[in-house]
Amino acid sequence: MDARTLHDIAAIEEPLERARAASNAMATLQGQSVELSRIRRGAIVEAQGSGMLQDDIARFLGVTPGRVSQMKKAGASDHKAPTGPTEPRPRVLVQRALPTPPSTRGSKSLYLTEAEQQGLTPERKMLFVGQEPASEHVATGLRVEPGQDVIARRKMFWANDAPVRISTSYFRTDVGENTRLDGEGFVLPTLQAAIEDLGHRFGHATETLTCRPATPYEADLLDIPGEWVVQILRVGISTDDVPIHALETICAATRHVFPIGQAVGADQF
């Protein structure tokens, strides 16, 4: 589904018709996710049948060999999501501190720093950078209309080769368009530095935690069919009372623990 379709649905005047259109679109997306998983699995099996090694396939797709194995399993069933894990998985527990200590959040990578401190081998990959329609909760955090285009920077994280987290930074277009915030790849030295270079100063933040079933997209990426995720939305507000950065983190619930600490001193976006 493209941004134009989402804008069209959001513009439907009658609220119940708008709700029905949104429900129909969501059902279509779920079906497409299942079908795309099946197509992807068939393509991988065909490539291996022609003699390609799994390591070569992983390198071409930009994922780990273990992830290729997961992709092959994703479309192999009768397309009915199981009620729980279908096989044992590596026992990986990643700590996600709430609130995050300023020294950790201000490091090159919050996740890499946290994971390494816990003795894990972390990996990360940028999945998407571009504009997309804001979901309702992101729109509320950034104080824009639902469906309005925002800049999204979506990343995927692994620990000891197990997928554990999807994280997306959202910015209003009047904050980040035509800046380093909408550029490809990781922002160096840090995203925080890029925000401050634009003249913004941190005032305060709100952090909302929600536990819910994984969407088909999340379940596929995190390899958690039938499981739940923990969604953390952190909105950083500037000293001028402008919501600058909405960070949505989707954590595989069974692979995380959440130590809660007292907020001390200043923090960052």
MARVEX-632285 format. One record per residue (C-alpha): residue number from 1; residue in one letter; chain; x, y, z. Coordinates in nm, 2 decimals. Last residue first. Layout:
BEGIN
+-----+---------+--------+--------+--------+--------+
: num : residuo : cadena :   east :  north :     up :
+-----+---------+--------+--------+--------+--------+
: NUM :       A :      A :      X :      Y :      Z :
...
+-----+---------+--------+--------+--------+--------+
end
This chain:
BEGIN
+-----+---------+--------+--------+--------+--------+
: num : residuo : cadena :   east :  north :     up :
+-----+---------+--------+--------+--------+--------+
: 269 :       F :      A :   1.61 :   1.35 :   2.25 :
: 268 :       Q :      A :   1.85 :   1.37 :   2.54 :
: 267 :       D :      A :   1.86 :   1.34 :   2.92 :
: 266 :       A :      A :   1.95 :   1.57 :   3.20 :
: 265 :       G :      A :   2.00 :   1.46 :   3.56 :
: 264 :       V :      A :   1.85 :   1.15 :   3.72 :
: 263 :       A :      A :   1.55 :   0.94 :   3.61 :
: 262 :       Q :      A :   1.50 :   0.66 :   3.86 :
: 261 :       G :      A :   1.54 :   0.31 :   3.72 :
: 260 :       I :      A :   1.32 :   0.05 :   3.56 :
: 259 :       P :      A :   1.49 :  -0.27 :   3.44 :
: 258 :       F :      A :   1.30 :  -0.40 :   3.13 :
: 257 :       V :      A :   1.38 :  -0.76 :   3.04 :
: 256 :       H :      A :   1.37 :  -0.86 :   2.67 :
: 255 :       R :      A :   1.36 :  -1.17 :   2.46 :
: 254 :       T :      A :   1.01 :  -1.30 :   2.53 :
: 253 :       A :      A :   0.86 :  -0.96 :   2.45 :
: 252 :       A :      A :   1.02 :  -0.92 :   2.11 :
: 251 :       C :      A :   1.08 :  -0.55 :   2.13 :
: 250 :       I :      A :   0.93 :  -0.28 :   1.90 :
: 249 :       T :      A :   1.09 :   0.06 :   1.96 :
: 248 :       E :      A :   0.92 :   0.38 :   1.85 :
: 247 :       L :      A :   1.14 :   0.69 :   1.88 :
: 246 :       A :      A :   0.95 :   1.01 :   1.83 :
: 245 :       H :      A :   1.19 :   1.30 :   1.78 :
: 244 :       I :      A :   1.14 :   1.68 :   1.77 :
: 243 :       P :      A :   0.81 :   1.75 :   1.95 :
: 242 :       V :      A :   0.83 :   2.13 :   1.98 :
: 241 :       D :      A :   0.79 :   2.29 :   2.33 :
: 240 :       D :      A :   1.07 :   2.55 :   2.27 :
: 239 :       T :      A :   1.29 :   2.36 :   2.51 :
: 238 :       S :      A :   1.25 :   2.07 :   2.28 :
: 237 :       I :      A :   1.03 :   1.77 :   2.33 :
: 236 :       G :      A :   1.15 :   1.41 :   2.29 :
: 235 :       V :      A :   0.88 :   1.15 :   2.23 :
: 234 :       R :      A :   0.96 :   0.79 :   2.34 :
: 233 :       L :      A :   0.72 :   0.52 :   2.22 :
: 232 :       I :      A :   0.79 :   0.17 :   2.36 :
: 231 :       Q :      A :   0.61 :  -0.12 :   2.20 :
: 230 :       V :      A :   0.65 :  -0.46 :   2.38 :
: 229 :       V :      A :   0.57 :  -0.74 :   2.15 :
: 228 :       W :      A :   0.35 :  -1.05 :   2.16 :
: 227 :       E :      A :   0.38 :  -1.41 :   2.03 :
: 226 :       G :      A :   0.18 :  -1.61 :   1.77 :
: 225 :       P :      A :   0.46 :  -1.61 :   1.52 :
: 224 :       I :      A :   0.78 :  -1.46 :   1.67 :
: 223 :       D :      A :   1.05 :  -1.46 :   1.39 :
: 222 :       L :      A :   1.14 :  -1.09 :   1.46 :
: 221 :       L :      A :   1.09 :  -0.99 :   1.09 :
: 220 :       D :      A :   0.79 :  -1.21 :   1.03 :
: 219 :       A :      A :   0.61 :  -1.13 :   1.36 :
: 218 :       E :      A :   0.67 :  -0.76 :   1.30 :
: 217 :       Y :      A :   0.52 :  -0.76 :   0.95 :
: 216 :       P :      A :   0.23 :  -0.98 :   1.06 :
: 215 :       T :      A :   0.16 :  -0.74 :   1.35 :
: 214 :       A :      A :   0.28 :  -0.86 :   1.69 :
: 213 :       P :      A :   0.02 :  -0.89 :   1.97 :
: 212 :       R :      A :   0.03 :  -0.61 :   2.23 :
: 211 :       C :      A :   0.22 :  -0.47 :   2.52 :
: 210 :       T :      A :   0.24 :  -0.09 :   2.54 :
: 209 :       L :      A :   0.50 :   0.13 :   2.70 :
: 208 :       T :      A :   0.48 :   0.51 :   2.68 :
: 207 :       E :      A :   0.78 :   0.74 :   2.73 :
: 206 :       T :      A :   0.74 :   1.12 :   2.75 :
: 205 :       A :      A :   1.04 :   1.35 :   2.71 :
: 204 :       H :      A :   1.17 :   1.68 :   2.84 :
: 203 :       G :      A :   1.35 :   2.00 :   2.72 :
: 202 :       F :      A :   1.62 :   1.90 :   2.48 :
: 201 :       R :      A :   1.78 :   2.17 :   2.27 :
: 200 :       H :      A :   1.73 :   2.21 :   1.89 :
: 199 :       G :      A :   1.97 :   2.42 :   1.68 :
: 198 :       L :      A :   1.99 :   2.19 :   1.38 :
: 197 :       D :      A :   2.34 :   2.07 :   1.50 :
: 196 :       E :      A :   2.15 :   1.95 :   1.82 :
: 195 :       I :      A :   1.95 :   1.71 :   1.61 :
: 194 :       A :      A :   2.26 :   1.59 :   1.42 :
: 193 :       A :      A :   2.44 :   1.53 :   1.75 :
: 192 :       Q :      A :   2.15 :   1.33 :   1.88 :
: 191 :       L :      A :   2.16 :   1.11 :   1.57 :
: 190 :       T :      A :   2.52 :   1.02 :   1.65 :
: 189 :       P :      A :   2.86 :   1.05 :   1.48 :
: 188 :       L :      A :   2.73 :   0.99 :   1.23 :
: 187 :       V :      A :   2.38 :   0.93 :   1.10 :
: 186 :       F :      A :   2.33 :   0.57 :   0.99 :
: 185 :       G :      A :   2.25 :   0.52 :   0.63 :
: 184 :       E :      A :   2.05 :   0.74 :   0.39 :
: 183 :       G :      A :   1.97 :   1.10 :   0.46 :
: 182 :       D :      A :   1.64 :   1.22 :   0.62 :
: 181 :       L :      A :   1.79 :   1.33 :   0.95 :
: 180 :       R :      A :   2.09 :   1.48 :   0.77 :
: 179 :       T :      A :   1.87 :   1.76 :   0.66 :
: 178 :       N :      A :   1.65 :   1.82 :   0.36 :
: 177 :       E :      A :   1.33 :   1.74 :   0.57 :
: 176 :       G :      A :   1.41 :   1.70 :   0.94 :
: 175 :       V :      A :   1.21 :   1.95 :   1.15 :
: 174 :       D :      A :   0.94 :   2.08 :   0.92 :
: 173 :       T :      A :   0.90 :   1.72 :   0.80 :
: 172 :       R :      A :   0.82 :   1.60 :   1.15 :
: 171 :       F :      A :   1.06 :   1.33 :   1.27 :
: 170 :       Y :      A :   1.02 :   0.96 :   1.34 :
: 169 :       S :      A :   1.29 :   0.73 :   1.46 :
: 168 :       T :      A :   1.20 :   0.36 :   1.41 :
: 167 :       S :      A :   1.34 :   0.06 :   1.61 :
: 166 :       I :      A :   1.28 :  -0.31 :   1.54 :
: 165 :       R :      A :   1.41 :  -0.54 :   1.81 :
: 164 :       V :      A :   1.52 :  -0.89 :   1.90 :
: 163 :       P :      A :   1.63 :  -1.09 :   1.60 :
: 162 :       A :      A :   1.86 :  -1.38 :   1.71 :
: 161 :       D :      A :   2.21 :  -1.39 :   1.57 :
: 160 :       N :      A :   2.37 :  -1.35 :   1.91 :
: 159 :       A :      A :   2.16 :  -1.03 :   1.96 :
: 158 :       W :      A :   2.00 :  -0.88 :   1.65 :
: 157 :       F :      A :   1.86 :  -0.54 :   1.57 :
: 156 :       M :      A :   1.66 :  -0.39 :   1.28 :
: 155 :       K :      A :   1.64 :  -0.02 :   1.19 :
: 154 :       R :      A :   1.38 :   0.22 :   1.06 :
: 153 :       R :      A :   1.44 :   0.59 :   0.99 :
: 152 :       A :      A :   1.10 :   0.76 :   0.92 :
: 151 :       I :      A :   1.04 :   1.11 :   0.81 :
: 150 :       V :      A :   0.67 :   1.21 :   0.85 :
: 149 :       D :      A :   0.39 :   1.24 :   0.60 :
: 148 :       Q :      A :   0.04 :   1.31 :   0.74 :
: 147 :       G :      A :  -0.17 :   1.00 :   0.79 :
: 146 :       P :      A :  -0.27 :   1.09 :   1.14 :
: 145 :       E :      A :  -0.25 :   1.48 :   1.17 :
: 144 :       V :      A :   0.06 :   1.62 :   1.34 :
: 143 :       R :      A :   0.14 :   1.67 :   1.70 :
: 142 :       L :      A :   0.46 :   1.46 :   1.70 :
: 141 :       G :      A :   0.33 :   1.23 :   1.98 :
: 140 :       T :      A :  -0.02 :   1.23 :   1.84 :
: 139 :       A :      A :   0.10 :   1.15 :   1.49 :
: 138 :       V :      A :   0.31 :   0.86 :   1.63 :
: 137 :       H :      A :   0.01 :   0.72 :   1.81 :
: 136 :       E :      A :  -0.22 :   0.75 :   1.50 :
: 135 :       S :      A :   0.03 :   0.62 :   1.25 :
: 134 :       A :      A :   0.22 :   0.88 :   1.05 :
: 133 :       P :      A :   0.22 :   0.84 :   0.67 :
: 132 :       E :      A :   0.56 :   0.76 :   0.53 :
: 131 :       Q :      A :   0.87 :   0.96 :   0.43 :
: 130 :       G :      A :   1.21 :   0.80 :   0.38 :
: 129 :       V :      A :   1.48 :   0.58 :   0.54 :
: 128 :       F :      A :   1.43 :   0.21 :   0.55 :
: 127 :       L :      A :   1.58 :  -0.11 :   0.68 :
: 126 :       M :      A :   1.91 :   0.01 :   0.84 :
: 125 :       K :      A :   2.09 :  -0.29 :   0.99 :
: 124 :       R :      A :   2.21 :  -0.37 :   1.34 :
: 123 :       E :      A :   2.42 :  -0.65 :   1.50 :
: 122 :       P :      A :   2.49 :  -0.73 :   1.86 :
: 121 :       T :      A :   2.71 :  -1.00 :   2.02 :
: 120 :       L :      A :   2.59 :  -1.01 :   2.38 :
: 119 :       G :      A :   2.80 :  -0.97 :   2.70 :
: 118 :       Q :      A :   2.54 :  -0.74 :   2.87 :
: 117 :       Q :      A :   2.76 :  -0.43 :   2.83 :
: 116 :       E :      A :   2.78 :  -0.52 :   2.46 :
: 115 :       A :      A :   2.40 :  -0.52 :   2.43 :
: 114 :       E :      A :   2.36 :  -0.18 :   2.60 :
: 113 :       T :      A :   2.63 :  -0.01 :   2.39 :
: 112 :       L :      A :   2.51 :  -0.17 :   2.06 :
: 111 :       Y :      A :   2.15 :  -0.07 :   2.14 :
: 110 :       L :      A :   2.22 :   0.30 :   2.23 :
: 109 :       S :      A :   2.44 :   0.34 :   1.93 :
: 108 :       K :      A :   2.72 :   0.60 :   1.91 :
: 107 :       S :      A :   2.67 :   0.69 :   2.27 :
: 106 :       G :      A :   2.43 :   0.97 :   2.39 :
: 105 :       R :      A :   2.16 :   0.72 :   2.49 :
: 104 :       T :      A :   2.41 :   0.53 :   2.71 :
: 103 :       S :      A :   2.55 :   0.84 :   2.89 :
: 102 :       P :      A :   2.20 :   0.97 :   2.94 :
: 101 :       P :      A :   2.09 :   0.66 :   3.12 :
: 100 :       T :      A :   1.78 :   0.51 :   2.94 :
:  99 :       P :      A :   1.46 :   0.54 :   3.14 :
:  98 :       L :      A :   1.37 :   0.26 :   3.13 :
:  97 :       A :      A :   1.66 :   0.02 :   3.06 :
:  96 :       R :      A :   1.62 :  -0.23 :   2.77 :
:  95 :       Q :      A :   1.80 :  -0.55 :   2.88 :
:  94 :       V :      A :   1.83 :  -0.82 :   2.62 :
:  93 :       L :      A :   1.74 :  -1.18 :   2.70 :
:  92 :       V :      A :   1.84 :  -1.44 :   2.44 :
:  91 :       R :      A :   1.74 :  -1.81 :   2.49 :
:  90 :       P :      A :   1.81 :  -1.95 :   2.14 :
:  89 :       R :      A :   1.48 :  -2.07 :   1.99 :
:  88 :       P :      A :   1.30 :  -2.40 :   2.05 :
:  87 :       E :      A :   1.04 :  -2.48 :   1.79 :
:  86 :       T :      A :   0.68 :  -2.38 :   1.68 :
:  85 :       P :      A :   0.66 :  -2.08 :   1.92 :
:  84 :       G :      A :   0.30 :  -2.00 :   2.01 :
:  83 :       T :      A :  -0.06 :  -2.00 :   1.87 :
:  82 :       P :      A :   0.06 :  -2.08 :   1.52 :
:  81 :       A :      A :  -0.03 :  -1.84 :   1.24 :
:  80 :       K :      A :  -0.22 :  -2.01 :   0.96 :
:  79 :       H :      A :  -0.05 :  -1.99 :   0.62 :
:  78 :       D :      A :  -0.06 :  -2.36 :   0.55 :
:  77 :       S :      A :   0.30 :  -2.38 :   0.65 :
:  76 :       A :      A :   0.62 :  -2.33 :   0.45 :
:  75 :       G :      A :   0.61 :  -1.96 :   0.40 :
:  74 :       A :      A :   0.80 :  -1.84 :   0.71 :
:  73 :       K :      A :   1.02 :  -2.15 :   0.73 :
:  72 :       K :      A :   1.24 :  -2.04 :   0.44 :
:  71 :       M :      A :   1.27 :  -1.69 :   0.58 :
:  70 :       Q :      A :   1.39 :  -1.83 :   0.92 :
:  69 :       S :      A :   1.67 :  -2.02 :   0.74 :
:  68 :       V :      A :   1.77 :  -1.70 :   0.56 :
:  67 :       R :      A :   1.77 :  -1.53 :   0.90 :
:  66 :       G :      A :   2.03 :  -1.78 :   1.02 :
:  65 :       P :      A :   2.25 :  -1.70 :   0.73 :
:  64 :       T :      A :   2.25 :  -1.34 :   0.84 :
:  63 :       V :      A :   2.09 :  -1.06 :   0.63 :
:  62 :       G :      A :   2.19 :  -0.83 :   0.34 :
:  61 :       L :      A :   1.99 :  -1.02 :   0.08 :
:  60 :       F :      A :   2.29 :  -1.09 :  -0.14 :
:  59 :       R :      A :   2.51 :  -1.19 :   0.16 :
:  58 :       A :      A :   2.24 :  -1.42 :   0.30 :
:  57 :       I :      A :   2.20 :  -1.59 :  -0.04 :
:  56 :       D :      A :   2.58 :  -1.64 :  -0.06 :
:  55 :       D :      A :   2.59 :  -1.78 :   0.29 :
:  54 :       Q :      A :   2.30 :  -2.02 :   0.20 :
:  53 :       L :      A :   2.50 :  -2.15 :  -0.09 :
:  52 :       M :      A :   2.37 :  -2.12 :  -0.44 :
:  51 :       G :      A :   2.34 :  -2.45 :  -0.64 :
:  50 :       S :      A :   2.03 :  -2.41 :  -0.85 :
:  49 :       G :      A :   1.82 :  -2.57 :  -0.58 :
:  48 :       Q :      A :   1.95 :  -2.31 :  -0.33 :
:  47 :       A :      A :   1.81 :  -2.03 :  -0.56 :
:  46 :       E :      A :   1.48 :  -2.22 :  -0.60 :
:  45 :       V :      A :   1.45 :  -2.26 :  -0.22 :
:  44 :       I :      A :   1.52 :  -1.89 :  -0.17 :
:  43 :       A :      A :   1.26 :  -1.79 :  -0.44 :
:  42 :       G :      A :   1.00 :  -2.02 :  -0.29 :
:  41 :       R :      A :   1.05 :  -1.87 :   0.05 :
:  40 :       R :      A :   1.02 :  -1.52 :  -0.08 :
:  39 :       I :      A :   0.70 :  -1.60 :  -0.27 :
:  38 :       R :      A :   0.55 :  -1.76 :   0.05 :
:  37 :       S :      A :   0.65 :  -1.46 :   0.26 :
:  36 :       L :      A :   0.50 :  -1.23 :   0.00 :
:  35 :       E :      A :   0.17 :  -1.43 :   0.02 :
:  34 :       V :      A :   0.16 :  -1.40 :   0.40 :
:  33 :       S :      A :   0.24 :  -1.03 :   0.40 :
:  32 :       Q :      A :  -0.01 :  -0.97 :   0.12 :
:  31 :       G :      A :  -0.29 :  -1.13 :   0.32 :
:  30 :       Q :      A :  -0.21 :  -0.91 :   0.62 :
:  29 :       L :      A :  -0.20 :  -0.61 :   0.40 :
:  28 :       T :      A :  -0.54 :  -0.69 :   0.26 :
:  27 :       A :      A :  -0.69 :  -0.73 :   0.60 :
:  26 :       M :      A :  -0.54 :  -0.39 :   0.71 :
:  25 :       A :      A :  -0.69 :  -0.23 :   0.39 :
:  24 :       N :      A :  -1.04 :  -0.36 :   0.47 :
:  23 :       S :      A :  -1.01 :  -0.24 :   0.83 :
:  22 :       A :      A :  -0.91 :   0.11 :   0.71 :
:  21 :       A :      A :  -1.19 :   0.13 :   0.46 :
:  20 :       R :      A :  -1.44 :   0.02 :   0.73 :
:  19 :       A :      A :  -1.31 :   0.29 :   0.97 :
:  18 :       R :      A :  -1.33 :   0.56 :   0.70 :
:  17 :       E :      A :  -1.68 :   0.45 :   0.62 :
:  16 :       L :      A :  -1.76 :   0.47 :   0.99 :
:  15 :       P :      A :  -1.61 :   0.82 :   1.01 :
:  14 :       E :      A :  -1.79 :   0.97 :   0.71 :
:  13 :       E :      A :  -1.54 :   1.22 :   0.56 :
:  12 :       I :      A :  -1.29 :   0.98 :   0.39 :
:  11 :       A :      A :  -0.96 :   1.18 :   0.39 :
:  10 :       A :      A :  -0.77 :   0.92 :   0.60 :
:   9 :       I :      A :  -0.85 :   0.65 :   0.34 :
:   8 :       D :      A :  -0.72 :   0.87 :   0.06 :
:   7 :       H :      A :  -0.40 :   0.96 :   0.25 :
:   6 :       L :      A :  -0.34 :   0.59 :   0.31 :
:   5 :       T :      A :  -0.38 :   0.52 :  -0.06 :
:   4 :       R :      A :  -0.15 :   0.80 :  -0.15 :
:   3 :       A :      A :   0.12 :   0.67 :   0.09 :
:   2 :       D :      A :   0.14 :   0.34 :  -0.10 :
:   1 :       M :      A :   0.00 :   0.00 :   0.00 :
+-----+---------+--------+--------+--------+--------+
end
